[in-house]
Amino acid sequence: MSIFEESIKELQKNNVLVVLSHCGSEWQKAFVAQLAEGLPAVDFADPVVRDQAVNYTTTFVQALPKPAVLYNLQLAAQLVPILAKEDVPKGSYLAITDQGYYLEEPLAEAQVPWVELPLKLDGAKPFVPGVVPQSSKRDLLAAIVQGELFAQCTQAGADRKQFYASYCKDILQRKIMEQTTVSDDIKFYRFLGVAASLTGTVVNYSNLAGGVGITAPTAKQWLQFLVGAGVVYLVQPLTDVPGKRLMKAPKLYFRDVGLAAYLLQINDPLALTQSFYLKNLFDNYVVNVIREGYLQKGEVPKLSFYQDSNYKKISLIVEAEGKLYPVLITKEEFSVRKTLKAFELLAGYGAEHGAELDAGCIIGMGKEPELLEQGLYYLPAECL
């Protein structure tokens, strides 16, 4: 049994309700099917079931089989505090969701564990600067264009464009139109494309909205719908550090960089090398790989970034096990001195928050792994 599977079992031993969120990878589907095998299933997408749950809550909950798998709990989010506090055996309910927008608040209030499933389980280990993964170098550009979701597609002769077109249709119809307040599928598809053009960058809701013809507040809500569907995630800025005019908006990343490439009409490695969005997609790819390594351990990593008006930036800050690992992600030339100076900004933050500033890393394209200076490593993204 993997560390990830053990972490799920441990959560079930200590909680009445555990929620798993997924975005539709082949591995995720197979894993959910394995967990649900032999258990009674209750699906809140069924209007009859949902009507009973909402209007006859007490008798509905009492009649639920135990243990049971609950699908689409977000459609009956008001049940969360009741289920979590039920006087029933631990591990009675395992909920599966592919749109967690309406669950975030009730799960937090009821202190229900919410686990984001990794896209796959391949034994990847959490990122640590200076530790080179024991694997052969991958074709970086091909990996970015192909995407992890399509890489797992088992359909013989599957076409990448058709695959992602179908996936986008599923996002629009099942995860957005049926489960949120969005009513204009054409505008939302355009919104997906604009979001892809901003991947790896700091979110500007006015720019995001302007490209679609909606208001900034609507753009912010729509982006949260995508977060809830597991299509994108946000990395928050670190603000508790000295600096002039610190960035306070989050960075946007697509969970599957291949989807972002598809939305940007980048269909092969050559087109990627010639694209204006190469930097964005490269940044997205690197952060994804680092994040997935922690998800495979059963942890949602604490990730942040630093950016100020003096052009000092730290692309990614990984906080794990009491240590801070600063990372600069760049496909361009870099200055070791300026990078170390930026990384040192975290020393005070770490001291105040009980986290030790550890080794830093520059992740680029090409070259070989090396120690640049004491406490600063270089690692090519091809080795991640």
C-alpha positions in Angstrom: 0.0 0.0 0.0 1.4 3.4 -1.0 1.9 6.3 1.5 -1.0 8.1 -0.2 -3.4 5.2 0.3 -2.3 4.8 3.9 -3.0 8.5 4.6 -6.6 8.0 3.3 -7.1 5.0 5.5 -5.8 6.9 8.5 -8.2 9.8 7.9 -11.1 7.3 7.7 -10.1 5.8 11.0 -10.3 9.1 12.7 -13.2 10.8 11.0 -16.9 10.0 10.2 -16.7 11.9 6.9 -13.8 12.2 4.5 -14.1 14.1 1.2 -12.0 13.4 -1.9 -11.9 15.8 -4.8 -10.8 14.8 -8.3 -10.5 16.4 -11.8 -11.0 13.3 -13.9 -7.6 11.7 -14.6 -7.7 8.0 -15.5 -5.8 7.2 -12.3 -8.2 9.2 -10.2 -11.2 7.4 -11.7 -9.7 4.0 -11.1 -8.7 4.9 -7.5 -12.2 6.1 -6.7 -13.7 3.0 -8.2 -11.4 0.8 -6.1 -12.3 2.7 -2.9 -16.0 2.5 -3.7 -16.0 -1.2 -4.7 -18.7 -3.1 -2.8 -20.0 -0.1 -0.9 -23.6 1.3 -1.2 -23.6 4.5 -3.3 -25.7 7.6 -2.8 -25.6 10.2 -5.6 -26.9 13.7 -5.0 -27.0 14.4 -8.7 -30.2 12.4 -8.6 -32.9 15.0 -8.1 -35.1 12.5 -6.1 -32.2 11.8 -3.7 -31.4 15.5 -3.4 -35.0 16.4 -2.7 -35.2 13.9 0.1 -31.8 15.1 1.5 -32.8 18.7 1.5 -36.4 18.5 2.6 -36.4 15.5 4.9 -32.8 15.8 6.2 -33.2 14.0 9.6 -34.9 10.9 8.3 -32.7 10.9 5.2 -29.4 10.9 7.2 -30.8 8.2 9.6 -31.6 6.0 6.7 -28.2 6.3 5.0 -26.3 3.0 4.7 -23.1 2.9 6.7 -20.5 2.7 5.4 -21.4 4.4 2.1 -19.9 6.4 -0.8 -21.6 9.8 -1.3 -21.2 11.2 -4.8 -21.7 15.0 -5.6 -22.0 16.0 -2.0 -21.5 19.6 -3.1 -25.2 19.5 -4.4 -26.3 18.9 -0.8 -23.6 20.9 1.1 -25.9 21.6 4.0 -25.6 18.0 5.0 -21.9 18.3 5.8 -22.2 19.5 9.5 -24.8 16.9 10.2 -22.9 14.0 8.7 -19.6 15.0 10.3 -21.2 15.1 13.8 -23.3 11.9 13.5 -22.9 9.4 16.3 -21.8 6.6 14.0 -18.6 4.6 13.4 -15.6 6.4 12.1 -15.2 6.0 8.3 -18.9 5.7 7.7 -18.9 8.2 4.8 -16.6 8.7 1.9 -17.7 11.6 -0.3 -16.5 12.1 -3.8 -16.7 15.5 -5.6 -15.5 17.0 -8.8 -16.8 20.5 -8.0 -15.9 21.6 -4.5 -16.9 25.3 -4.7 -19.9 25.0 -2.5 -18.2 22.6 -0.1 -15.2 24.7 1.0 -16.9 26.7 3.7 -19.0 23.9 5.3 -16.0 21.5 5.3 -13.8 24.1 7.0 -16.5 24.9 9.6 -17.1 21.2 10.4 -13.4 20.4 10.3 -13.9 17.7 7.8 -10.7 16.5 6.0 -10.7 17.3 2.3 -8.1 15.4 0.2 -7.2 16.5 -3.3 -6.3 13.4 -5.3 -3.0 13.5 -7.2 -3.3 13.1 -11.0 -1.4 9.8 -10.8 0.6 7.7 -8.3 4.0 6.9 -9.6 6.2 7.0 -6.5 7.3 10.6 -6.9 8.9 12.1 -3.8 8.4 15.6 -2.4 10.8 18.2 -3.9 14.0 19.0 -1.9 16.7 21.2 -3.5 19.9 19.4 -4.2 18.2 16.0 -4.4 18.1 14.9 -8.0 15.2 12.5 -8.7 16.5 9.0 -9.8 14.9 9.0 -13.2 15.9 9.6 -16.8 15.5 13.0 -18.3 12.2 13.5 -20.0 11.4 15.3 -23.2 10.3 18.5 -21.5 8.6 20.3 -24.4 6.7 17.1 -25.4 5.6 16.6 -21.8 4.2 20.1 -21.6 2.2 19.9 -24.8 0.9 16.3 -24.2 -0.3 17.0 -20.7 -0.8 14.5 -17.9 -4.5 13.9 -18.5 -3.9 12.9 -22.1 -0.8 10.9 -21.2 -3.0 8.6 -19.1 -5.6 8.1 -21.9 -5.9 4.4 -22.6 -8.1 4.7 -25.7 -6.4 3.2 -28.7 -5.4 5.8 -31.3 -6.8 8.7 -29.2 -6.3 12.1 -30.7 -5.0 14.8 -28.4 -7.2 17.6 -29.8 -10.3 15.5 -29.6 -9.4 14.4 -26.1 -9.1 17.9 -24.7 -12.1 19.1 -26.7 -14.1 16.4 -25.0 -12.6 17.3 -21.6 -13.5 21.0 -22.0 -17.0 20.0 -22.9 -17.2 18.0 -19.7 -15.9 20.9 -17.7 -18.4 23.3 -19.2 -21.5 21.1 -19.1 -21.1 18.8 -16.1 -18.8 20.7 -13.7 -19.8 24.3 -14.5 -23.2 24.6 -16.1 -24.9 21.9 -14.1 -23.3 22.7 -10.7 -22.8 26.4 -10.6 -24.6 29.7 -11.4 -22.9 30.1 -14.8 -25.5 30.2 -17.7 -23.4 31.2 -20.7 -21.3 28.3 -21.9 -19.7 30.3 -24.8 -18.5 33.1 -22.5 -17.2 30.6 -20.0 -15.2 28.8 -22.8 -13.7 32.1 -23.7 -12.9 32.6 -20.0 -11.1 29.3 -20.0 -8.9 30.5 -22.9 -8.1 33.8 -21.3 -7.2 32.0 -18.0 -4.9 29.8 -20.0 -3.1 32.8 -21.4 -2.5 34.0 -17.9 -1.3 30.7 -16.4 1.9 31.1 -14.3 1.2 34.8 -13.7 -0.2 37.0 -11.0 -4.0 37.2 -11.4 -5.4 40.5 -12.6 -9.2 40.1 -12.4 -9.8 43.2 -14.5 -7.7 41.8 -17.3 -9.3 38.4 -16.9 -12.8 39.9 -17.1 -12.0 42.3 -20.0 -11.1 39.5 -22.3 -14.5 37.9 -21.9 -16.9 40.8 -21.4 -17.8 40.2 -17.8 -17.2 42.1 -14.5 -14.1 41.6 -12.3 -16.3 40.2 -9.4 -17.8 37.7 -11.9 -14.3 36.8 -13.1 -13.2 36.1 -9.6 -16.2 33.9 -8.9 -15.8 32.0 -12.2 -12.1 31.4 -11.4 -13.2 29.9 -8.0 -15.6 27.6 -10.0 -12.5 26.3 -11.9 -10.6 25.9 -8.6 -13.6 23.9 -7.3 -13.5 21.7 -10.4 -9.8 21.0 -9.9 -9.0 22.6 -13.3 -6.8 25.3 -11.8 -5.3 26.2 -8.5 -4.0 29.4 -6.9 -0.7 30.0 -5.2 -0.9 32.9 -2.7 1.8 35.6 -2.2 3.9 35.8 0.9 3.2 39.2 2.5 4.7 38.9 6.0 8.2 39.9 4.8 9.9 43.3 4.4 9.5 44.7 1.0 8.3 47.6 -1.0 4.8 47.3 -2.5 4.4 43.6 -2.2 2.3 41.7 -4.7 -1.0 40.7 -2.9 -2.9 38.8 -5.7 -2.4 35.1 -6.2 -0.8 33.3 -9.1 -2.9 31.1 -11.4 -1.9 27.6 -12.5 -3.6 24.9 -14.6 -3.7 21.5 -12.9 -2.9 20.0 -16.3 -0.5 22.1 -18.3 -1.5 20.2 -21.4 -5.0 21.6 -21.2 -3.6 25.1 -21.0 -1.5 24.4 -24.1 -4.5 23.1 -25.9 -6.6 26.1 -25.1 -3.8 28.3 -26.4 -3.8 26.2 -29.6 -0.3 24.9 -29.0 -0.3 21.4 -30.5 3.3 20.3 -30.8 6.8 21.0 -29.3 7.9 23.2 -32.2 4.8 25.5 -31.8 5.6 25.7 -28.1 9.2 26.8 -28.7 7.9 29.6 -30.9 5.0 30.6 -28.6 4.8 33.7 -26.6 3.4 31.5 -23.8 6.5 29.2 -23.5 7.6 30.9 -20.3 4.1 30.7 -18.7 3.7 27.0 -19.6 7.2 26.2 -18.4 6.6 27.8 -15.1 3.2 26.0 -14.8 4.8 22.7 -15.6 7.5 23.0 -12.9 5.1 24.1 -10.2 2.8 21.2 -11.1 5.5 18.6 -10.8 6.6 20.0 -7.4 3.0 20.1 -6.1 2.1 16.7 -7.3 5.0 15.2 -5.4 3.5 16.3 -2.2 -0.1 15.3 -3.2 1.2 11.8 -3.8 2.3 11.8 -0.2 -1.2 12.7 0.9 -0.4 16.3 1.6 -1.6 19.6 0.1 1.8 21.5 0.1 2.0 25.0 1.5 3.2 26.9 -1.5 3.6 30.7 -1.9 5.6 33.2 -3.9 7.3 36.6 -3.3 7.3 39.6 -5.6 7.8 43.3 -5.0 8.0 46.5 -7.0 11.8 46.4 -6.9 11.8 43.4 -9.2 12.8 41.0 -6.5 11.0 37.8 -6.8 10.9 34.2 -5.6 8.9 32.1 -8.1 7.9 29.5 -5.5 8.4 29.0 -1.8 7.8 25.5 -0.5 7.2 25.2 3.2 7.5 21.6 4.5 8.5 20.0 7.8 9.6 23.2 9.3 11.8 24.3 6.4 11.5 26.9 3.7 12.8 26.0 0.2 12.9 29.0 -2.2 12.8 28.4 -5.9 13.5 30.5 -8.9 11.9 29.1 -12.1 13.4 30.5 -15.3 14.3 29.4 -18.8 16.6 32.5 -19.2 20.1 33.3 -17.9 20.2 34.2 -14.2 22.3 35.9 -11.6 23.4 33.8 -8.7 24.1 36.9 -6.5 20.7 38.4 -7.1 19.0 35.1 -6.6 20.7 34.6 -3.2 19.9 38.1 -2.2 16.2 37.6 -2.9 16.1 34.2 -1.1 17.7 35.8 2.0 14.5 37.9 2.4 12.9 34.8 3.8 15.3 34.5 6.8 13.3 36.9 9.0 10.0 35.4 7.9 11.2 31.9 8.8 12.4 33.0 12.2 9.1 34.6 13.0 7.1 31.6 11.9 9.2 28.8 13.2 10.5 27.7 9.8 14.2 27.4 8.9 15.4 28.9 5.6 17.0 25.9 3.9 18.7 25.3 0.6 17.3 27.2 -2.5 17.1 26.0 -6.1 17.1 27.5 -9.6 15.1 25.4 -12.0 15.8 26.0 -15.6 16.0 24.3 -19.0 18.9 22.2 -20.1 22.4 22.0 -18.4 23.2 19.5 -15.7 22.4 19.6 -12.0 25.0 21.4 -10.0 25.8 23.1 -6.8 26.1 26.8 -7.7 27.1 28.1 -4.3 26.7 26.8 -0.7 22.9 26.4 -0.2 22.0 27.1 -3.8 21.5 24.4 -6.4 20.6 24.3 -10.1 18.3 21.6 -11.5 17.0 21.3 -15.0 13.3 20.8 -15.3 13.9 17.8 -17.5 15.1 15.9 -14.3 12.0 16.7 -12.2 
